[in-house]
Amino acid sequence: MRFEAFEKTIWLATPTKRDDELKYIQEAFDTNWITTEGTNLVEIERQVCEKVGCKYAVSLTNGTSALHLAVKLAGVKEGDTVFCTDITFGATVNAIIYEKAKPVFIDTEYDTWNMNPLALEKAFELYPDTKVIMVVNLYGTPAKYDEICSVAEKHGAVIIEDAAESFGATYKGRQTGTFGSYNVISFNGNKIITGSGGGMLLTDDKSAADKARKWSTQSRENAAWYQHEEIGYNYRMSNIVAGVIRGQLPYLEEHIARKKAIYERYKEGLRDLPLSMNPYDPDTMEPNFWLSCILIDKDAMCEQIRGENYTCYKSESGKSCPDEILETLAKYNVQARPIWKPMHMQPVYRMNDFVAIDDEGRGVVTSWDSDNKFDVGADIFQRGLCLPSDIKMTAEEQERIIQIIRSCFE
């Protein structure tokens, strides 16, 4: 079946501009507060604390810098092990490496595509001295925090919550960004609320917030001259970027509602195909639906082989695979993306330990190239796909995308 290509690219996720951003940027220029102090910074920190339900927020250059400071605040030192969600963007893990610690990757579970609490418990049996857990809310869906927090408390471990993708999502009515001692959200250009960049560290610990502020401004001491008694960083957000975020924040709930509508249209339009949407538990979770994703049924996968920088597949009637769908959508000027490649499969992290659950429920350390059926993250990467989730996409445009996807299974 042939379709007309879209005249303009349908993107995965792009910023949605509002009129208020220019007002707050202009205010910063008019008052000459264009550096790392000003009303916009004060306001977005106040508003995010009010929305999320935390006591303190520290505005930083991006989510990665916030993750780095969270790792430092958690007391991670060179040689320490840190348990980390396996399916995530590289920034999560890189923040651990900045402090010369050793990430141990915890496999994913199918219910939420997030950290498997059972694998986390087994990991403590293998690495009992670990004291920090980095948990990610993949694609805006909360992890199973009752189970994860219970494991952390049992072993006296600190949680860092990477909520970069889940701003506005809730778990049992509680906002993400509050489940760790140190929590992070992102305002990157593709996030549900954006400043073109920017991130925040969230915490209920005043001393931690004060320490993060000091570190983020080159660790300057309270002296008339530049006095430095510890290493610092140039991580503070500018008042200009904060103005963009300030103009966006009032629209968070509207953005979430529109993201959810996209998810529901995909779910309905693709419901009779051999695939499922990225899952969540509606009784305990309300994602922000940042990205809508699909997972093709195992018996509906055509042959697909992925190398380091190449892929090939063999078309088969009634079946498809992520790479065929990606290629077909691109032909019609539509951007989609593979699922995040699991960290234990990345060349730079392949030598790090990876804890999964085998068929008998035992925690095992496995390797990136093992052909085992209990590597959940590798399976989701192989069969999963992120679909266009831009809230400026119209329902009519999305319907055409749905029909293109359907054609791949004919």
C-alpha positions as CSV (number, residue, x, y, z in Angstrom):
1,M,0.0,0.0,0.0
2,R,1.3,3.4,-0.9
3,F,0.8,6.6,1.0
4,E,1.6,10.3,0.4
5,A,4.6,11.5,2.2
6,F,4.0,14.3,4.8
7,E,5.1,17.7,3.4
8,K,6.7,18.6,6.8
9,T,8.4,16.1,9.0
10,I,6.4,14.6,11.8
11,W,8.9,14.6,14.7
12,L,9.2,12.2,17.6
13,A,8.9,15.1,20.2
14,T,9.6,18.8,19.8
15,P,9.1,21.9,22.0
16,T,5.7,23.4,22.1
17,K,6.1,27.1,22.3
18,R,3.7,29.4,24.2
19,D,3.4,33.2,24.2
20,D,4.5,33.6,27.8
21,E,8.1,32.5,27.2
22,L,9.0,35.7,25.4
23,K,7.4,37.8,28.1
24,Y,9.6,36.3,30.8
25,I,12.7,36.4,28.6
26,Q,12.1,40.1,27.8
27,E,11.6,40.7,31.5
28,A,15.0,39.3,32.2
29,F,16.6,41.5,29.6
30,D,14.7,44.6,30.7
31,T,15.9,44.1,34.3
32,N,19.4,43.1,33.1
33,W,19.1,39.8,35.0
34,I,20.5,37.6,32.2
35,T,23.0,35.5,34.1
36,T,22.5,32.8,36.8
37,E,20.3,34.9,39.1
38,G,16.9,36.5,38.7
39,T,13.2,36.3,39.2
40,N,12.7,33.5,36.7
41,L,15.0,31.2,38.5
42,V,13.3,31.9,41.8
43,E,9.9,31.4,40.3
44,I,10.5,28.1,38.5
45,E,12.0,26.6,41.7
46,R,9.0,27.7,43.7
47,Q,6.5,26.4,41.2
48,V,8.2,23.1,40.7
49,C,8.4,22.5,44.5
50,E,4.7,23.4,44.7
51,K,3.8,21.1,41.8
52,V,6.0,18.1,42.8
53,G,5.6,18.4,46.6
54,C,9.3,18.7,47.5
55,K,10.9,21.3,49.8
56,Y,13.8,22.4,47.7
57,A,14.7,22.7,44.0
58,V,18.0,23.7,42.5
59,S,18.0,24.9,38.8
60,L,20.9,23.6,36.8
61,T,22.2,23.6,33.3
62,N,20.7,20.3,32.4
63,G,19.5,17.0,33.8
64,T,22.9,15.5,33.5
65,S,24.5,18.0,35.8
66,A,21.7,17.4,38.3
67,L,22.3,13.7,38.1
68,H,26.0,14.3,38.7
69,L,25.4,16.4,41.8
70,A,22.9,13.8,43.1
71,V,25.5,11.2,42.8
72,K,27.9,13.4,44.8
73,L,25.3,14.2,47.4
74,A,24.6,10.4,47.8
75,G,28.2,10.1,48.9
76,V,29.4,7.9,46.0
77,K,33.2,7.5,46.0
78,E,35.7,6.0,43.6
79,G,35.3,2.3,43.4
80,D,31.8,2.2,44.9
81,T,29.1,0.1,43.2
82,V,25.9,1.8,42.2
83,F,22.8,-0.2,41.1
84,C,21.3,1.4,38.0
85,T,18.3,0.9,35.7
86,D,19.5,-0.9,32.6
87,I,17.2,0.6,29.9
88,T,17.9,4.3,30.1
89,F,19.7,7.1,28.3
90,G,23.5,7.2,28.7
91,A,23.4,10.4,30.9
92,T,22.0,8.4,33.8
93,V,25.1,6.1,33.9
94,N,27.6,8.7,32.9
95,A,26.8,10.7,36.1
96,I,28.0,7.6,38.1
97,I,31.2,7.3,36.0
98,Y,32.0,11.0,36.6
99,E,32.7,10.0,40.3
100,K,34.7,7.0,39.2
101,A,32.2,4.5,40.6
102,K,31.1,1.2,39.1
103,P,27.6,0.9,37.7
104,V,25.9,-2.5,38.1
105,F,23.0,-2.7,35.8
106,I,19.7,-4.2,37.0
107,D,17.5,-5.8,34.4
108,T,14.1,-4.6,33.4
109,E,10.6,-6.0,34.0
110,Y,7.9,-6.3,31.5
111,D,5.1,-4.6,33.6
112,T,6.6,-1.1,33.3
113,W,9.8,-1.5,31.4
114,N,11.6,-0.2,34.5
115,M,13.9,-1.6,37.1
116,N,12.9,-5.1,38.2
117,P,12.5,-5.0,42.0
118,L,13.2,-8.8,42.3
119,A,16.5,-8.4,40.4
120,L,17.3,-5.4,42.6
121,E,16.8,-7.6,45.7
122,K,19.0,-10.3,44.2
123,A,21.7,-7.8,43.4
124,F,22.1,-7.0,47.0
125,E,22.8,-10.6,47.7
126,L,25.6,-10.4,45.2
127,Y,26.9,-6.9,46.1
128,P,25.8,-6.4,49.8
129,D,28.0,-3.3,50.3
130,T,26.2,-1.2,47.7
131,K,24.5,1.9,49.2
132,V,23.1,3.8,46.2
133,I,20.4,2.9,43.7
134,M,19.7,5.0,40.6
135,V,16.1,4.4,39.4
136,V,14.8,5.7,36.1
137,N,11.1,6.3,35.1
138,L,11.3,5.2,31.5
139,Y,9.4,7.2,28.9
140,G,7.4,8.9,31.6
141,T,6.1,5.8,33.4
142,P,6.9,5.4,37.1
143,A,8.8,2.4,38.4
144,K,7.4,0.2,41.1
145,Y,8.3,2.4,44.1
146,D,6.6,0.4,46.8
147,E,8.8,-2.6,46.1
148,I,12.0,-0.6,45.2
149,C,11.8,1.6,48.3
150,S,11.2,-1.4,50.5
151,V,14.4,-3.1,49.1
152,A,16.3,0.1,49.6
153,E,15.2,0.5,53.2
154,K,16.0,-3.1,54.0
155,H,19.6,-2.7,52.8
156,G,20.1,0.9,54.0
157,A,20.5,2.2,50.5
158,V,19.9,5.7,49.2
159,I,17.7,6.2,46.1
160,I,18.4,8.7,43.4
161,E,15.3,9.1,41.2
162,D,16.0,9.9,37.6
163,A,12.6,11.5,36.8
164,A,14.0,13.3,33.7
165,E,11.3,11.9,31.5
166,S,8.4,11.7,34.0
167,F,7.7,15.3,35.2
168,G,4.0,15.4,36.2
169,A,3.6,11.6,36.4
170,T,2.3,10.0,39.6
171,Y,2.6,6.7,41.5
172,K,-0.2,6.1,43.9
173,G,-1.1,9.8,43.8
174,R,2.4,10.9,44.6
175,Q,4.4,12.9,42.1
176,T,7.6,11.4,40.6
177,G,10.6,13.3,41.6
178,T,9.9,12.7,45.3
179,F,10.8,9.0,45.8
180,G,14.5,9.4,46.2
181,S,16.6,11.3,48.7
182,Y,17.9,13.2,45.6
183,N,15.7,13.5,42.5
184,V,16.2,14.9,39.0
185,I,13.9,16.3,36.3
186,S,15.0,17.6,32.8
187,F,13.8,20.5,30.6
188,N,15.7,19.3,27.5
189,G,14.3,20.3,24.2
190,N,12.2,17.1,23.7
191,K,10.8,16.9,27.2
192,I,7.2,17.6,28.2
193,I,8.2,21.0,29.6
194,T,11.3,22.6,28.1
195,G,13.6,25.5,28.4
196,S,15.6,24.3,25.3
197,G,17.8,22.9,28.1
198,G,18.0,22.9,31.8
199,G,17.4,20.5,34.7
200,M,16.6,20.5,38.4
201,L,17.8,18.7,41.5
202,L,14.9,18.1,43.9
203,T,15.2,17.2,47.6
204,D,13.7,17.7,51.0
205,D,17.1,18.1,52.5
206,K,18.1,21.8,52.9
207,S,21.7,21.1,53.5
208,A,21.9,19.0,50.3
209,A,20.2,21.8,48.3
210,D,22.6,24.4,49.7
211,K,25.6,22.1,48.9
212,A,24.3,21.6,45.3
213,R,23.9,25.3,44.8
214,K,27.5,25.9,46.1
215,W,28.9,23.1,43.9
216,S,27.0,24.4,40.9
217,T,28.7,27.9,41.1
218,Q,32.3,26.6,41.3
219,S,32.2,26.0,45.1
220,R,32.8,29.6,45.9
221,E,33.2,30.3,49.6
222,N,31.7,33.3,51.4
223,A,34.7,35.6,51.1
224,A,35.4,38.9,49.4
225,W,37.6,37.2,46.9
226,Y,37.3,33.9,45.0
227,Q,38.0,31.4,47.7
228,H,37.7,27.6,46.8
229,E,38.1,24.8,49.4
230,E,36.6,22.0,47.2
231,I,36.0,21.3,43.6
232,G,33.1,23.0,42.0
233,Y,31.3,23.1,38.6
234,N,29.7,25.6,36.3
235,Y,26.3,24.0,36.5
236,R,23.9,26.9,37.3
237,M,21.0,27.6,34.9
238,S,20.7,31.0,33.4
239,N,17.8,33.3,34.1
240,I,17.0,33.4,30.3
241,V,16.5,29.6,30.1
242,A,14.5,29.8,33.3
243,G,12.2,32.4,31.6
244,V,11.4,29.8,28.9
245,I,10.6,27.2,31.5
246,R,8.5,29.7,33.5
247,G,6.4,30.3,30.4
248,Q,5.9,26.6,29.9
249,L,5.1,25.4,33.4
250,P,1.4,26.5,33.5
251,Y,0.8,24.2,30.6
252,L,2.1,21.0,32.1
253,E,-1.3,19.4,32.7
254,E,-2.5,20.3,29.2
255,H,0.6,18.8,27.7
256,I,0.1,15.6,29.7
257,A,-3.5,15.4,28.6
258,R,-2.5,15.8,24.9
259,K,0.3,13.2,25.3
260,K,-2.2,10.7,26.8
261,A,-4.6,11.3,23.9
262,I,-1.8,10.4,21.5
263,Y,-1.2,7.2,23.5
264,E,-4.9,6.2,23.5
265,R,-5.2,6.9,19.7
266,Y,-2.3,4.6,19.0
267,K,-3.7,2.0,21.4
268,E,-7.1,2.0,19.7
269,G,-5.8,2.3,16.1
270,L,-3.3,-0.6,16.5
271,R,-5.4,-2.8,18.8
272,D,-5.9,-5.7,16.4
273,L,-2.2,-5.9,15.4
274,P,0.2,-8.4,17.1
275,L,1.7,-5.8,19.4
276,S,1.2,-3.9,22.7
277,M,1.8,-0.4,24.0
278,N,4.4,0.5,26.6
279,P,2.6,-0.7,29.8
280,Y,1.7,0.7,33.2
281,D,-0.6,-0.2,36.0
282,P,-3.6,2.1,35.9
283,D,-4.5,1.3,39.5
284,T,-1.2,2.7,40.8
285,M,0.3,4.8,38.1
286,E,-0.6,7.8,36.0
287,P,2.3,8.3,33.5
288,N,2.9,11.6,31.7
289,F,2.9,9.6,28.5
290,W,6.0,11.4,27.3
291,L,6.6,8.9,24.5
292,S,4.2,6.3,23.1
293,C,5.9,3.0,22.3
294,I,5.0,-0.4,21.0
295,L,6.3,-3.9,21.6
296,I,5.8,-6.4,18.7
297,D,4.7,-9.9,19.8
298,K,7.5,-12.5,19.5
299,D,5.7,-14.7,17.0
300,A,4.9,-11.6,14.8
301,M,8.6,-10.6,14.4
302,C,10.2,-11.0,11.0
303,E,13.9,-11.8,11.1
304,Q,15.9,-8.8,12.3
305,I,19.6,-8.6,12.9
306,R,21.3,-5.6,14.6
307,G,25.0,-5.0,14.6
308,E,26.9,-2.1,16.2
309,N,26.0,0.4,13.6
310,Y,23.9,-1.4,11.0
311,T,20.7,-3.4,10.8
312,C,19.1,-5.7,8.4
313,Y,15.7,-7.5,8.3
314,K,13.8,-9.8,6.1
315,S,10.2,-8.8,5.2
316,E,7.6,-11.5,5.8
317,S,3.9,-11.4,5.2
318,G,1.8,-10.8,8.3
319,K,4.9,-10.0,10.3
320,S,7.2,-7.0,10.9
321,C,10.0,-5.7,13.1
322,P,11.0,-2.3,14.6
323,D,13.6,-1.6,11.9
324,E,11.2,-2.3,9.1
325,I,8.6,0.1,10.7
326,L,11.4,2.7,11.3
327,E,12.4,2.6,7.6
328,T,8.9,2.7,6.3
329,L,7.9,5.7,8.5
330,A,11.1,7.5,7.5
331,K,10.1,7.0,3.8
332,Y,7.0,9.1,4.5
333,N,8.9,11.8,6.4
334,V,8.0,10.5,9.9
335,Q,10.5,10.3,12.7
336,A,10.4,7.3,15.1
337,R,13.2,5.9,17.3
338,P,14.4,2.5,18.6
339,I,13.9,1.8,22.3
340,W,16.9,3.0,24.3
341,K,19.6,0.3,23.9
342,P,20.2,-1.2,27.3
343,M,23.3,0.0,29.0
344,H,24.8,-3.5,29.5
345,M,24.8,-3.9,25.7
346,Q,26.6,-0.6,25.1
347,P,30.3,-1.0,24.0
348,V,31.5,1.4,26.7
349,Y,29.7,-0.5,29.5
350,R,29.8,-4.1,28.4
351,M,32.4,-5.0,31.0
352,N,30.1,-3.8,33.8
353,D,28.1,-6.4,35.7
354,F,24.4,-7.0,34.8
355,V,22.0,-8.7,37.1
356,A,19.0,-10.5,35.7
357,I,16.5,-13.1,36.9
358,D,16.7,-16.6,35.4
359,D,13.9,-19.0,34.8
360,E,14.1,-20.3,38.4
361,G,13.9,-16.9,39.9
362,R,17.5,-16.7,40.8
363,G,19.6,-13.5,40.5
364,V,22.4,-14.1,38.0
365,V,25.2,-11.9,36.6
366,T,25.2,-12.3,32.9
367,S,27.0,-10.8,30.0
368,W,26.0,-8.5,27.2
369,D,26.4,-11.2,24.5
370,S,24.8,-14.1,26.2
371,D,21.9,-15.6,24.2
372,N,19.6,-16.1,27.2
373,K,15.8,-15.7,27.3
374,F,15.8,-14.0,30.6
375,D,17.5,-10.8,29.4
376,V,14.3,-8.7,29.4
377,G,16.0,-5.4,28.5
378,A,17.6,-6.9,25.4
379,D,14.2,-8.4,24.4
380,I,12.4,-5.1,24.7
381,F,15.2,-3.3,22.7
382,Q,14.9,-6.0,20.0
383,R,11.1,-5.8,19.7
384,G,10.2,-2.3,20.8
385,L,9.8,1.1,19.0
386,C,9.1,4.7,20.1
387,L,6.4,6.3,17.9
388,P,5.9,10.0,17.0
389,S,4.5,11.6,20.2
390,D,4.7,15.3,19.3
391,I,1.7,17.1,20.8
392,K,1.5,19.4,17.7
393,M,0.8,16.3,15.6
394,T,-2.9,16.4,14.6
395,A,-5.3,13.4,15.0
396,E,-5.5,13.2,11.2
397,E,-1.7,13.0,10.9
398,Q,-1.6,10.4,13.6
399,E,-4.2,8.3,11.8
400,R,-2.1,8.3,8.7
401,I,0.9,7.1,10.7
402,I,-1.2,4.4,12.2
403,Q,-2.2,3.2,8.7
404,I,1.5,3.2,7.6
405,I,2.4,1.0,10.6
406,R,-0.5,-1.3,9.8
407,S,0.7,-1.7,6.3
408,C,4.0,-3.1,7.6
409,F,2.1,-6.2,8.8
410,E,0.3,-6.9,5.6
